[in-house]
Amino acid sequence: MHTPLTTDHLFRLDGKVAIVTGASSGLGLRFVRVLTGAGARIVAAARRGDRLAALADANRLVTAVECDVTDADDRARLVAVAAEKTGSIDVLVNNAGTAGSAGPAETTGPEAFDEVLATNLSAAFALSVAAFPALVVSGGSVVNVSSVLARVASSPFNQAAYCASKAGLEGLTRQLAVEWADRRVRVNALAPGYFSTESTAQLLGEERSRAWLERNTPLGRTGEEGELDGALLFLAGPASTFVTGTVITVDGGWTAR
């Protein structure tokens, strides 16, 4: 008799530890719930400590760490807390991000531009490096949260800094993947299209802009809660042990047009 082939374990993270940044709302909050649902213990990081505390109170698998990812001391403390409380770091989800102030490129000052890159790109690099020693021990996975705007312009919306930061994040993903492959650390990215979050609430709440997005998305709608879950679990866990340097796009066909 043949033993049945089972694949349930491929999307389980029992006993694993994940850091998730930007965890107090939006996609980050969803990611925390998805990963804990797969059995992982989470070190949830964000600037809004009150929201994190409520999240941790509601879920024993979550440890809250108030953290500004652009601050070197906060990043070091985040990694130290994760290592101290859990003993390992298996997954790092670099989700913290900002869209900055939308507007024409010629009116975007260098300080505003740098602020977006500091959060979306530089902090992801620095936190990945800070977590690297622990990731080497576990043979861990880094998941950078990019965007479809890494590859296409945001027109008719003006978001030069955001587009540049996400394009840089995907370049960083490929480079770290190759540099760290011989240490068994995988680095990939998840690129969502338009989903309903706090950062897109105004855009999707305006009937004209929402209709435009739906009309220009081949699947005819924006993303729904839960439609990133599978891609996240794939990149974070054992289903993707031979995948590195890859960007998984979940956008309803937006970039295929």
Phi, psi and omega in degrees: 000133179279140175285127181301140177278120179246145182237008183304322185294339185297335182243022176256148180230033182302128179081356180272159181237131181232137168265131176235120178266160184062040192270000187274350182196175172059219182297323181299317178297318177298317180299320178300314182293322179293315183291321176292326177297335177270003175103359183280152168268138188241134166258106187265126184238138175189169179280335183271089186297327181294320178292320178296318180299319178295322179296315180293323179297329184273349185215114184293345180275359185250131171249128184265134175226111176293127190204132168260111187293346178276355182259123184299319180295320179296319179296317180297319180294321179300312180295321180295318179296317180299315181292322183287316186280331187244338179087350180199166171227115182258331184220137172237119177253106179275087185254337183303134181197167177217145177273343183070195180266118179290144179168167180303145182303323185289346177253004178272113182288160181298328179293318179294321178296313182295327180297319178293315179295325180298319181280313189278333186239302185297319181293322178296319177297310184295321180289323176299317179295319180296323181275349187307313180304319179288324179293326177297317181298320184271348189065051193275184185230133173254129176241111177268132180267106182263216182193157173299338181282004169286337187240344178228155179291156182274000181312137012274005176272146184255106183220059185300315182295317180296313180299317180296319182294320182285325174297319177296323180295323178289324174296318177298320179303312180296318183293313179295325179301317181286317181297324188259002184299322182286351174258011177067022175259120180264143180227119180224176180224152176243125184243096178284154168274220182271113177240157179279110177221179176301320185288338179252007185301317181292317180298311183281342178280345179268120190302319183293315181290322178297317179298322179296317179297316181294322180293329184262000174264122183308323178281357170080017180198170173273169182291149180251154179307130179102344185278000171256351187302311184297317180294320178297311181296324177299311183288328185281331192243197189290349179292342186239035185294345177247025181241121174207148182076019185250148174246122175263120182261129180233089192220013179067015179096007185305313184275358178270354185294000000 
